[in-house]
Amino acid sequence: MRKDDGLGEVERRRLRWRARRGLLENDILIERFLDREGEQLDAEDARALAALLALPDNDLLDLLLARKEPAGALDDNRVRALLARMRAT
């Protein structure tokens, strides 16, 4: 898959499944984002989203609500760009 290729249906379904969280707030924000932009996600977007989804629920919510900014390994241009798109929900 080239960098600019969109994700296939299977990859999008896996991301949606993985995006199911313990906090309803996270579920709502992520589902809205995926409903709006899921068709346009590429492999790098999927990697950035996977990095965000690896966080504990409260840390992810803090990032989604802009209470905190990405730090450490998450302080990456692709993660920041995806997070900005997710916050626009």
Residue pairs with C-beta under 8 A, 6 or more apart in sequence:
1 43
3 42
3 43
3 44
4 42
5 42
5 43
6 39
6 40
6 41
6 42
7 15
7 41
7 42
7 43
7 45
7 46
11 46
12 34
12 38
12 39
12 41
15 34
15 38
15 41
15 46
15 49
15 50
16 31
16 34
16 38
18 50
18 53
19 27
19 30
19 31
19 34
19 49
19 53
20 27
21 27
21 30
21 57
21 60
22 57
23 57
23 58
23 61
25 61
25 64
26 57
26 60
26 61
26 64
29 64
29 86
29 89
30 64
30 86
32 89
33 85
33 86
33 89
36 89
37 85
41 49
44 78
45 78
45 82
47 78
48 76
48 78
48 79
48 81
48 82
48 83
49 82
51 73
51 74
51 76
51 79
52 60
52 63
52 74
52 79
52 82
52 83
52 86
53 60
55 63
55 74
59 68
61 67
62 68
63 69
63 70
63 74
63 83
64 83
64 86
64 87
65 87
66 87
69 75
69 80
70 76
70 79
70 80
70 83
